[in-house]
Amino acid sequence: MIKNSVGRGGLNKKPDVKIVQQLLNSYINTQYLIYFASLTEDGLCGKKTIEAIKVFQSQIVGLSSPDCRVDVAGNTMRHLQQYNSARQITPFVGTAISSVFVFAQKNAANNTTIKNKTLLKTPNKTASANTNTDPRKLKSRAAIAQVYGTITSDKVWADKNKYLKPFVIPDDIKSHKDYNWINTYDPKKRKVSKIWCNISMHPFLRKALTNLKNKNLISELKEFGGCHNIRSSRGSTTWSAHSWALAIDLNMTGNGMGETPKLSTEFVKCFTDAGFGWGGYYGTKDGMHFTIAGYDLPSKQAM
């Protein structure tokens, strides 16, 4: 649709910039509850257009470090083309990203628009009703963000308070004679008593721990390496499943990225039978990594 790159460092030919502005406006104006003020479609790539590209790349493309540029055959352009025709899309909630934008809420009753320079505190009806959504069926970062809230380029998770909840290790696990799961980042190396993770992970963790107990494998649960960490995937510029607390690292010693995993088959099966995807099935093995984010599942286990 465009012949030259648009945005920061782009050629910014007027016809191309105008096309990108039109596509961004289609994205903005088809939001059901919350949307940015429309851009002026003047073909001039100014501060607002560049900022709009940045926000789009962060919220929709899923880039942790947006380059603020739309390339002819790039990923951002492919996502923008989805908005080539006006249509109703799923409610999408973000956070206030820049005072450059004006957020607005459309009042369906009288078709008026209420404007504010910050995010209107209207709840995401989709997200609030989807605490039981199976995250393994969400096959893109955009789909994850629609349910669990967006993550902005400055590492703000919109719905963190709603979905990041402590999973308390059940008494029947914690009191088991073989339980010695250590938080490696704790200076005192205390046993794990709770894990801050996405509330959707709670039933998966409970099932995995129960599997370990039933198969007398609790002693193999040794190291906890973290769950929630807003960062890009290693070797990538897109958000890791850890950003939404939908992945957990454990038994890191000998199971690092690129290493041949040392976890026992029975141990791994306790987690995969509980619904986790295992990083040991990736092309570049990551044996410590267990995930329930659909886009992060290894192809061998994709649902």
C-alpha positions as CSV (number, residue, x, y, z in Angstrom):
1,M,0.0,0.0,0.0
2,I,2.9,2.3,0.6
3,K,6.0,2.6,-1.6
4,N,8.4,4.0,0.9
5,S,9.0,3.9,4.6
6,V,7.1,6.2,7.0
7,G,8.0,7.5,10.4
8,R,11.3,8.1,12.3
9,G,14.2,7.7,9.8
10,G,11.8,7.0,6.9
11,L,11.6,8.7,3.5
12,N,8.2,10.1,4.5
13,K,6.9,10.8,1.0
14,K,3.6,12.7,1.3
15,P,1.3,10.0,-0.3
16,D,2.8,7.3,1.9
17,V,2.5,9.3,5.1
18,K,-1.1,10.0,4.2
19,I,-1.9,6.3,3.8
20,V,-0.3,5.5,7.1
21,Q,-2.3,8.3,8.8
22,Q,-5.5,7.0,7.3
23,L,-4.8,3.4,8.5
24,L,-3.9,4.7,12.0
25,N,-7.1,6.7,12.1
26,S,-9.1,3.6,11.1
27,Y,-7.5,1.8,14.0
28,I,-8.2,4.8,16.3
29,N,-11.8,5.4,15.3
30,T,-13.0,1.8,15.3
31,Q,-12.2,1.3,18.9
32,Y,-15.4,0.4,20.8
33,L,-14.7,2.2,24.2
34,I,-11.5,4.1,24.1
35,Y,-9.6,5.6,21.3
36,F,-7.0,8.3,20.5
37,A,-7.9,11.6,18.9
38,S,-7.7,11.3,15.1
39,L,-4.6,12.4,13.2
40,T,-4.8,15.1,10.6
41,E,-4.4,13.3,7.3
42,D,-2.1,15.9,5.8
43,G,0.7,13.7,4.6
44,L,3.2,15.3,6.9
45,C,5.1,13.0,9.3
46,G,5.2,15.1,12.4
47,K,5.5,14.4,16.1
48,K,1.9,13.1,16.5
49,T,2.1,10.7,13.6
50,I,5.4,9.3,14.9
51,E,4.0,9.0,18.4
52,A,0.9,7.2,17.0
53,I,3.1,4.7,15.2
54,K,5.0,4.1,18.4
55,V,1.8,3.4,20.3
56,F,0.5,1.2,17.6
57,Q,3.7,-0.8,17.5
58,S,3.7,-1.2,21.3
59,Q,0.0,-2.1,21.8
60,I,-0.9,-3.9,18.6
61,V,2.3,-5.2,17.0
62,G,3.7,-6.1,20.5
63,L,7.2,-4.5,20.1
64,S,8.9,-3.8,23.4
65,S,11.2,-1.3,21.7
66,P,9.2,0.4,18.9
67,D,11.3,2.0,16.1
68,C,8.5,4.3,15.2
69,R,8.7,3.5,11.5
70,V,6.4,1.7,9.1
71,D,8.3,-0.2,6.4
72,V,6.8,-1.2,3.1
73,A,6.7,-5.0,3.8
74,G,7.3,-4.8,7.6
75,N,5.3,-6.3,10.4
76,T,3.8,-2.9,11.4
77,M,2.4,-2.4,7.9
78,R,0.9,-5.9,7.9
79,H,-0.9,-5.1,11.2
80,L,-2.0,-1.7,9.9
81,Q,-3.6,-3.3,6.8
82,Q,-6.0,-5.1,9.1
83,Y,-7.6,-1.7,9.7
84,N,-7.9,-0.9,6.0
85,S,-11.7,-1.0,6.2
86,A,-13.7,0.3,9.0
87,R,-15.1,-2.5,11.2
88,Q,-16.0,-3.2,14.8
89,I,-13.2,-4.7,16.8
90,T,-12.7,-6.1,20.3
91,P,-12.5,-3.5,23.1
92,F,-8.9,-2.6,23.8
93,V,-7.7,-0.9,26.9
94,G,-4.3,0.8,27.2
95,T,-2.7,3.2,29.6
96,A,-2.1,6.9,29.2
97,I,1.0,6.9,27.0
98,S,1.6,10.5,26.1
99,S,0.0,13.9,26.6
100,V,0.3,14.3,22.8
101,F,-2.9,12.2,22.6
102,V,-6.4,12.8,23.6
103,F,-8.3,9.8,24.8
104,A,-12.0,9.6,24.3
105,Q,-15.0,7.4,25.2
106,K,-17.9,7.1,22.7
107,N,-21.3,7.3,24.3
108,A,-23.4,4.9,22.3
109,A,-26.7,6.2,23.6
110,N,-26.3,9.7,22.0
111,N,-23.3,9.2,19.8
112,T,-21.4,12.0,21.5
113,T,-17.8,12.0,22.4
114,I,-16.3,12.7,25.9
115,K,-12.7,13.8,25.7
116,N,-9.9,13.8,28.3
117,K,-6.2,14.2,28.2
118,T,-5.7,11.0,30.1
119,L,-7.2,7.6,29.9
120,L,-10.8,7.5,30.8
121,K,-11.3,5.1,33.7
122,T,-13.9,2.9,31.9
123,P,-13.4,-0.8,32.7
124,N,-12.6,-3.2,29.9
125,K,-15.7,-5.3,29.9
126,T,-14.0,-8.0,27.9
127,A,-11.1,-8.3,30.3
128,S,-13.2,-8.1,33.5
129,A,-15.3,-11.0,32.3
130,N,-12.3,-13.1,31.2
131,T,-10.4,-14.1,34.3
132,N,-11.2,-17.7,33.3
133,T,-10.0,-17.3,29.7
134,D,-7.6,-20.1,28.6
135,P,-4.5,-18.1,27.7
136,R,-3.2,-21.0,25.7
137,K,-5.8,-20.2,23.0
138,L,-4.6,-16.6,22.6
139,K,-2.3,-16.9,19.7
140,S,-0.8,-13.4,19.5
141,R,0.5,-10.7,21.8
142,A,-2.4,-8.5,20.7
143,A,-4.9,-11.2,21.7
144,I,-3.2,-11.5,25.1
145,A,-3.2,-7.7,25.5
146,Q,-6.9,-7.5,24.7
147,V,-7.7,-9.9,27.5
148,Y,-5.1,-9.0,30.1
149,G,-4.3,-5.4,29.3
150,T,-1.7,-3.7,27.2
151,I,2.0,-3.2,28.0
152,T,3.4,0.1,26.8
153,S,6.9,0.8,25.6
154,D,7.8,2.3,29.0
155,K,6.9,-1.0,30.6
156,V,3.5,-0.2,32.1
157,W,1.0,-3.1,32.3
158,A,-2.4,-1.6,32.0
159,D,-4.3,-4.2,34.0
160,K,-1.5,-5.4,36.3
161,N,-3.5,-4.9,39.5
162,K,-6.4,-6.9,38.1
163,Y,-4.5,-9.9,36.9
164,L,-1.2,-10.1,38.9
165,K,-2.1,-12.1,42.0
166,P,-0.2,-14.2,44.5
167,F,-0.4,-17.9,44.1
168,V,0.1,-19.3,47.6
169,I,1.8,-22.7,47.7
170,P,-0.9,-25.2,49.0
171,D,-0.3,-26.6,52.5
172,D,-0.2,-30.2,51.3
173,I,2.7,-29.3,49.0
174,K,4.6,-26.9,51.3
175,S,4.5,-29.3,54.2
176,H,5.7,-32.2,52.2
177,K,8.9,-33.8,53.5
178,D,10.6,-33.4,50.1
179,Y,9.5,-29.8,49.5
180,N,12.7,-27.7,49.2
181,W,11.8,-25.2,46.4
182,I,14.2,-22.3,46.8
183,N,13.8,-18.7,45.6
184,T,17.2,-18.2,44.1
185,Y,16.9,-14.4,44.1
186,D,16.2,-14.3,47.9
187,P,19.4,-13.5,49.7
188,K,18.4,-15.9,52.5
189,K,17.4,-18.6,49.9
190,R,14.1,-19.3,51.6
191,K,11.6,-21.8,50.4
192,V,9.0,-20.5,48.0
193,S,5.8,-19.7,49.8
194,K,3.9,-17.7,47.1
195,I,4.4,-16.7,43.5
196,W,3.2,-13.5,41.9
197,C,1.8,-14.6,38.6
198,N,-1.2,-14.0,36.3
199,I,-4.4,-15.3,38.0
200,S,-5.0,-17.5,34.9
201,M,-1.8,-19.4,35.8
202,H,-3.1,-20.4,39.3
203,P,-5.0,-23.6,38.3
204,F,-2.2,-24.7,36.0
205,L,0.3,-24.4,38.8
206,R,-1.9,-26.1,41.3
207,K,-2.3,-29.0,38.9
208,A,1.4,-29.3,38.1
209,L,2.3,-29.3,41.8
210,T,-0.3,-31.9,42.5
211,N,1.1,-34.0,39.7
212,L,4.6,-33.8,41.3
213,K,3.2,-34.8,44.6
214,N,1.3,-37.8,43.2
215,K,4.3,-39.0,41.3
216,N,6.7,-38.5,44.3
217,L,8.7,-35.9,42.3
218,I,8.5,-32.9,44.6
219,S,12.2,-33.4,45.5
220,E,13.0,-32.5,41.9
221,L,11.5,-29.0,42.2
222,K,14.6,-27.1,43.3
223,E,15.0,-23.6,42.0
224,F,12.5,-20.8,41.3
225,G,13.8,-18.2,38.8
226,G,10.9,-15.8,38.5
227,C,7.6,-15.4,36.8
228,H,6.6,-11.7,36.3
229,N,9.2,-9.6,34.5
230,I,8.2,-7.0,31.9
231,R,10.9,-7.5,29.3
232,S,11.3,-8.6,25.7
233,S,11.9,-12.2,24.8
234,R,15.5,-13.1,24.6
235,G,16.9,-12.4,21.2
236,S,13.7,-10.6,20.2
237,T,12.1,-7.1,20.4
238,T,8.6,-8.4,21.3
239,W,7.2,-8.8,24.8
240,S,8.0,-12.0,26.6
241,A,5.2,-14.1,28.1
242,H,6.8,-13.2,31.5
243,S,5.6,-9.6,30.9
244,W,2.0,-10.7,31.5
245,A,3.2,-13.2,34.2
246,L,2.1,-16.1,32.0
247,A,5.4,-18.0,32.1
248,I,7.6,-19.4,34.9
249,D,11.3,-20.3,35.1
250,L,12.5,-23.1,37.4
251,N,15.5,-25.4,37.9
252,M,17.7,-23.0,36.0
253,T,21.0,-24.8,36.7
254,G,21.8,-26.9,33.6
255,N,18.6,-25.8,31.8
256,G,19.6,-22.5,30.3
257,M,18.7,-21.3,26.8
258,G,20.7,-23.3,24.2
259,E,21.6,-26.0,26.7
260,T,20.5,-29.6,26.6
261,P,17.8,-29.7,29.3
262,K,18.6,-31.9,32.4
263,L,15.1,-32.1,33.7
264,S,13.7,-35.6,33.9
265,T,11.0,-36.6,31.4
266,E,8.6,-37.4,34.3
267,F,9.2,-34.0,35.9
268,V,8.4,-32.2,32.6
269,K,5.3,-34.3,32.0
270,C,3.9,-33.1,35.4
271,F,3.8,-29.6,33.9
272,T,2.8,-30.4,30.4
273,D,0.0,-32.6,31.6
274,A,-1.1,-29.7,33.6
275,G,-1.3,-27.5,30.5
276,F,2.1,-25.8,30.4
277,G,4.2,-25.5,27.2
278,W,7.8,-26.4,27.8
279,G,10.7,-24.4,26.4
280,G,12.7,-27.7,25.9
281,Y,10.5,-28.2,22.8
282,Y,11.7,-24.9,21.2
283,G,14.1,-25.0,18.3
284,T,16.6,-23.3,20.6
285,K,16.0,-25.2,23.8
286,D,15.0,-23.2,27.0
287,G,14.6,-26.0,29.5
288,M,13.8,-23.7,32.5
289,H,10.9,-22.1,30.7
290,F,7.3,-23.2,31.2
291,T,4.5,-21.1,29.6
292,I,0.7,-20.9,29.2
293,A,0.7,-18.0,26.7
294,G,-0.7,-19.3,23.4
295,Y,1.7,-17.4,21.2
296,D,4.6,-18.7,23.3
297,L,3.7,-22.4,23.1
298,P,6.2,-24.6,21.2
299,S,4.7,-25.8,18.0
300,K,4.8,-29.4,19.2
301,Q,2.3,-28.5,21.9
302,A,0.3,-25.8,20.1
303,M,-3.4,-26.1,20.8
